[in-house]
Amino acid sequence: MIIAISGTTGSGKDTLAKELADRLGLRLVKGSLKEYAKREGEDVLEFVERENIIEYDKTLDQKLKKEASKGDCVIASRLSAAMIAPNADLRIWLDAPEEERARRIEKRDGIRNGLEYVRLRDKESRERFIKTYGIDYADLKYYDMYLNTAKWRPRQLADIVIKALEGMKK
């Protein structure tokens, strides 16, 4: 089984992916620019201004595709459903109101102006992937399920996804 999770900045992609992987006994496959930038000691928005960002994206996406091809995993990536694992058993889009996502980012990452940050990250990521791959990962045609993560806690979201998996046609 493969579950692909994508969504907006601060929507809870990694959180839900980890919760599902733990509860379903699946591997967690994730890799993000945010994590890499943090390891490099940079803010992600500064990091994307580098000339080699497209090559980094392509390298990361190939690694994620390879891991996803092994099956039995939950993938958390903006391109998880649109490109990494387009034939996943369940493809989930996560979102929440900008204000809620900004609050989360401010709390989690210590960002001062979370709303501006969320808007810039969403815009930059979307434009970059359209330019690089011709894919608008925010197009809901790629997803089987849409969840507003402001409505439920991560455990409750996982309950909803697990219930949906149980009810899927085989």
Secondary structure, 3 states (H helix, E strand, C coil): CEEEEEECCCCCHHHHHHHHHHHHCCEEEECCHHHHHHHCCCCHHHHCCCCCHHHHHHHHHHHHHHHHHCCCEEEECCCHHHHHCCCCCEEEEEECCHHHHHHHHHHHHCCCCHHHHHHHHHHHHHHHHHHHHCCCCCCHHHCCEEEECCCCCHHHHHHHHHHHHHHCCC
